[in-house]
């Protein structure tokens, strides 16, 4: 049976292991990403465990952490009306062999419940357009909202400027 629970500092090593796998996965989506830095990630997650505006949940099976989700409370930008604070789903990862078994959905449900208890009514996340997880986020109820685009310049102007 898979158990979803709030993460503790004792889960740090398991979360870092999954964070490294997440970084490898994301680098396949964006080759500009820097390699995973275990030292920086460890310090970041340690701070988050002590931060009342952050929440981490883990999924475990037989005592092994097989997935995690991490969210933050943020002050709403001034251009967004009607929401004093927003929830930010920062990261979510489930080991490959446990995907398509509702683990990410259950993790996200716990995080969304936590956001609701914090009086948050708007949650956002970023996902790469070429990440197969985009459809899972849509099934959970997230809607496409903003598109970020890139252009790599390959030529210079010929007019001497």
C-alpha positions as a Markdown table, in Angstrom:
| # | Residue | x | y | z |
|---|---|---|---|---|
| 1 | Unk | 0.0 | 0.0 | 0.0 |
| 2 | Unk | 1.2 | 3.5 | -0.8 |
| 3 | Unk | 1.0 | 6.0 | 2.1 |
| 4 | Unk | 0.9 | 9.8 | 1.6 |
| 5 | Unk | 2.1 | 11.9 | 4.5 |
| 6 | Unk | 3.7 | 15.2 | 5.4 |
| 7 | Unk | 7.5 | 15.0 | 5.0 |
| 8 | Unk | 9.9 | 15.5 | 7.9 |
| 9 | Unk | 13.5 | 16.3 | 8.1 |
| 10 | Unk | 14.2 | 12.5 | 8.3 |
| 11 | Unk | 12.9 | 12.3 | 4.7 |
| 12 | Unk | 15.6 | 14.7 | 3.4 |
| 13 | Unk | 17.9 | 12.1 | 1.9 |
| 14 | Unk | 15.0 | 10.4 | 0.1 |
| 15 | Unk | 13.7 | 13.7 | -1.2 |
| 16 | Unk | 17.2 | 14.6 | -2.5 |
| 17 | Unk | 17.4 | 11.3 | -4.3 |
| 18 | Unk | 14.1 | 12.0 | -6.1 |
| 19 | Unk | 15.2 | 15.6 | -6.6 |
| 20 | Unk | 18.2 | 14.4 | -8.5 |
| 21 | Unk | 16.0 | 12.2 | -10.7 |
| 22 | Unk | 13.7 | 15.1 | -11.3 |
| 23 | Unk | 16.7 | 17.2 | -12.4 |
| 24 | Unk | 17.8 | 14.6 | -14.8 |
| 25 | Unk | 14.2 | 14.4 | -16.2 |
| 26 | Unk | 14.0 | 18.2 | -16.5 |
| 27 | Unk | 17.3 | 18.4 | -18.3 |
| 28 | Unk | 15.8 | 16.2 | -21.0 |
| 29 | Unk | 13.2 | 19.0 | -21.4 |
| 30 | Unk | 15.6 | 21.9 | -21.2 |
| 31 | Unk | 19.2 | 21.4 | -22.0 |
| 32 | Unk | 20.1 | 24.9 | -20.6 |
| 33 | Unk | 19.5 | 23.7 | -17.0 |
| 34 | Unk | 22.5 | 23.4 | -14.8 |
| 35 | Unk | 23.4 | 20.0 | -13.3 |
| 36 | Unk | 21.8 | 19.0 | -10.0 |
| 37 | Unk | 23.7 | 20.5 | -7.1 |
| 38 | Unk | 23.2 | 18.3 | -4.1 |
| 39 | Unk | 24.7 | 20.8 | -1.6 |
| 40 | Unk | 22.4 | 23.7 | -2.7 |
| 41 | Unk | 19.4 | 21.4 | -2.8 |
| 42 | Unk | 20.1 | 20.0 | 0.6 |
| 43 | Unk | 20.4 | 23.5 | 2.1 |
| 44 | Unk | 17.2 | 24.6 | 0.3 |
| 45 | Unk | 15.1 | 21.7 | 1.5 |
| 46 | Unk | 16.4 | 22.0 | 5.1 |
| 47 | Unk | 15.3 | 25.7 | 5.1 |
| 48 | Unk | 11.9 | 24.7 | 3.7 |
| 49 | Unk | 11.3 | 22.2 | 6.6 |
| 50 | Unk | 11.5 | 25.2 | 9.0 |
| 51 | Unk | 9.5 | 27.5 | 6.8 |
| 52 | Unk | 5.8 | 27.9 | 7.7 |
| 53 | Unk | 5.1 | 29.0 | 4.1 |
| 54 | Unk | 6.4 | 25.7 | 2.6 |
| 55 | Unk | 5.0 | 22.2 | 2.7 |
| 56 | Unk | 6.4 | 18.9 | 1.5 |
| 57 | Unk | 4.5 | 15.6 | 1.2 |
| 58 | Unk | 6.0 | 12.2 | 0.4 |
| 59 | Unk | 4.6 | 9.0 | -0.9 |
| 60 | Unk | 6.1 | 5.9 | 0.5 |
| 61 | Unk | 5.8 | 2.2 | -0.1 |
| 62 | Unk | 7.2 | -0.4 | 2.3 |
| 63 | Unk | 9.2 | 2.4 | 4.0 |
| 64 | Unk | 10.8 | 3.7 | 0.8 |
| 65 | Unk | 10.0 | 7.2 | -0.5 |
| 66 | Unk | 8.7 | 6.8 | -4.1 |
| 67 | Unk | 7.5 | 10.4 | -4.7 |
| 68 | Unk | 7.2 | 13.9 | -3.3 |
| 69 | Unk | 5.5 | 17.2 | -3.9 |
| 70 | Unk | 6.7 | 20.6 | -2.7 |
| 71 | Unk | 4.7 | 23.8 | -2.5 |
| 72 | Unk | 5.1 | 27.3 | -1.3 |
| 73 | Unk | 2.8 | 30.1 | -0.2 |
| 74 | Unk | 3.6 | 33.4 | -2.1 |
| 75 | Unk | 2.3 | 36.9 | -1.8 |
| 76 | Unk | 0.1 | 37.5 | -4.8 |
| 77 | Unk | 1.6 | 39.9 | -7.4 |
| 78 | Unk | -0.1 | 43.3 | -7.4 |
| 79 | Unk | -1.5 | 42.7 | -10.9 |
| 80 | Unk | -3.5 | 39.7 | -9.8 |
| 81 | Unk | -6.8 | 40.8 | -8.2 |
| 82 | Unk | -8.9 | 38.9 | -5.7 |
| 83 | Unk | -6.1 | 36.7 | -4.3 |
| 84 | Unk | -3.9 | 38.0 | -1.4 |
| 85 | Unk | -1.7 | 35.0 | -1.6 |
| 86 | Unk | -1.2 | 32.2 | -4.1 |
| 87 | Unk | 0.0 | 28.7 | -3.8 |
| 88 | Unk | 3.0 | 27.6 | -5.9 |
| 89 | Unk | 3.5 | 24.0 | -6.7 |
| 90 | Unk | 7.3 | 24.0 | -6.9 |
| 91 | Unk | 8.2 | 20.4 | -7.6 |
| 92 | Unk | 6.6 | 17.0 | -7.9 |
| 93 | Unk | 8.3 | 13.7 | -8.8 |
| 94 | Unk | 7.3 | 10.1 | -8.7 |
| 95 | Unk | 9.6 | 7.2 | -9.5 |
| 96 | Unk | 9.0 | 5.8 | -12.9 |
| 97 | Unk | 7.7 | 2.4 | -11.8 |
| 98 | Unk | 5.0 | 4.1 | -9.7 |
| 99 | Unk | 3.7 | 6.4 | -12.4 |
| 100 | Unk | 0.1 | 6.1 | -13.8 |
| 101 | Unk | -1.0 | 4.7 | -10.4 |
| 102 | Unk | -2.4 | 8.0 | -9.1 |
| 103 | Unk | 0.6 | 8.7 | -6.8 |
| 104 | Unk | 1.2 | 12.2 | -8.2 |
| 105 | Unk | -2.6 | 12.9 | -8.0 |
| 106 | Unk | -2.7 | 11.8 | -4.3 |
| 107 | Unk | 0.4 | 13.9 | -3.5 |
| 108 | Unk | -1.1 | 16.9 | -5.2 |
| 109 | Unk | -4.5 | 16.4 | -3.5 |
| 110 | Unk | -2.7 | 16.6 | -0.1 |
| 111 | Unk | -0.8 | 19.8 | -1.1 |
| 112 | Unk | -4.0 | 21.3 | -2.5 |
| 113 | Unk | -5.8 | 20.5 | 0.8 |
| 114 | Unk | -2.9 | 22.2 | 2.7 |
| 115 | Unk | -3.2 | 25.3 | 0.4 |
| 116 | Unk | -6.9 | 25.4 | 1.1 |
| 117 | Unk | -6.3 | 25.4 | 4.9 |
| 118 | Unk | -4.0 | 28.4 | 4.3 |
| 119 | Unk | -6.9 | 30.2 | 2.6 |
| 120 | Unk | -5.3 | 30.0 | -0.8 |
| 121 | Unk | -7.7 | 30.0 | -3.8 |
| 122 | Unk | -5.2 | 30.2 | -6.7 |
| 123 | Unk | -2.4 | 27.7 | -7.3 |
| 124 | Unk | 0.1 | 27.8 | -10.1 |
| 125 | Unk | 2.9 | 25.7 | -11.5 |
| 126 | Unk | 5.3 | 25.6 | -14.4 |
| 127 | Unk | 5.7 | 22.6 | -16.6 |
| 128 | Unk | 7.8 | 22.2 | -19.8 |
| 129 | Unk | 5.7 | 22.0 | -22.9 |
| 130 | Unk | 7.6 | 18.9 | -23.9 |
| 131 | Unk | 7.2 | 17.2 | -20.5 |
| 132 | Unk | 4.8 | 14.2 | -20.7 |
| 133 | Unk | 3.6 | 15.2 | -17.2 |
| 134 | Unk | 1.7 | 18.2 | -18.7 |
| 135 | Unk | -1.3 | 15.9 | -19.3 |
| 136 | Unk | -1.3 | 14.7 | -15.7 |
| 137 | Unk | -1.5 | 18.3 | -14.5 |
| 138 | Unk | -4.4 | 19.0 | -16.9 |
| 139 | Unk | -6.2 | 15.9 | -15.6 |
| 140 | Unk | -5.8 | 17.2 | -12.0 |
| 141 | Unk | -7.5 | 20.4 | -13.1 |
| 142 | Unk | -4.7 | 22.8 | -14.0 |
| 143 | Unk | -5.3 | 24.9 | -17.1 |
| 144 | Unk | -2.9 | 26.2 | -19.7 |
| 145 | Unk | -2.5 | 29.9 | -18.8 |
| 146 | Unk | 0.7 | 31.4 | -20.0 |
| 147 | Unk | 3.2 | 30.5 | -22.7 |
| 148 | Unk | 6.9 | 31.3 | -22.4 |
| 149 | Unk | 8.8 | 31.2 | -25.6 |
| 150 | Unk | 12.5 | 31.2 | -26.6 |
| 151 | Unk | 14.4 | 32.2 | -29.6 |
| 152 | Unk | 18.0 | 31.4 | -30.1 |
| 153 | Unk | 19.6 | 33.9 | -32.4 |
| 154 | Unk | 21.8 | 32.3 | -35.0 |
| 155 | Unk | 22.6 | 35.2 | -37.3 |
| 156 | Unk | 23.8 | 38.8 | -37.0 |
| 157 | Unk | 22.4 | 41.7 | -38.9 |
| 158 | Unk | 24.2 | 42.6 | -42.2 |
| 159 | Unk | 23.7 | 46.3 | -42.0 |
| 160 | Unk | 26.7 | 47.0 | -39.9 |
| 161 | Unk | 24.9 | 47.9 | -36.7 |
